[in-house]
Amino acid sequence: MSETANPTSDASSAPKASIDRVAADAERLGLDIEIRRMDASTRTAADAAAACGCDVAQIVKSLVFANGDGLVLVLVSGAHNADLPAVSARTGRELARCDARRVRDVTGFAIGGVAPIGHLTALPVVMDEALLAHDVVWCAAGRPDSVFSVAPAMLRDAIGAEVVSVKAGE
């Protein structure tokens, strides 16, 4: 699994606002996205699906877990919960819950607005295989009221995500 292509190379010239970091990283990665600011919150998968007019399974939950001294980003379909023992076993990384302050400090995003791109620090990325069943998925864009859509295979390729089932017993 590769380290994701999320960080900018020169922190002094990097966009400071989280939504701007997402837009800049998308451009750098060759992802043609349009960030949409919604009138309603997109903090939960159900809220995001309602705001986007899509199925909850098309919502990408960007979850950050601790792995020793580092962090791992796990992209999960809104219809699933990540089974940590199963994901740990499939990736060979022992994952544990991570506190909100550490998520914000390392990624630059608050929980509820964590995007799959634009992080302050490069993270390895794991992607729920169920996301690849859709033509389009919706991701947080750095704020709890902002989203962007993308083809999941394009996102996977751009960030070098390792694809696994995130559910137990599969």
Secondary structure, DSSP 8 states (H G I E B T S, - for coil): --B-S-S-S-GGGS-SSHHHHHHHHHHHHT-----EE-SS--SSHHHHHHHHTS-GGGEEEEEEEEETTEEEEEEEETT----HHHHHHHHT---B---HHHHHHHHS--TTS--SS--SS--BEEEEGGGGGSS-EEEE-SSTTEEEEE-HHHHHHHHT-EEE--STT-
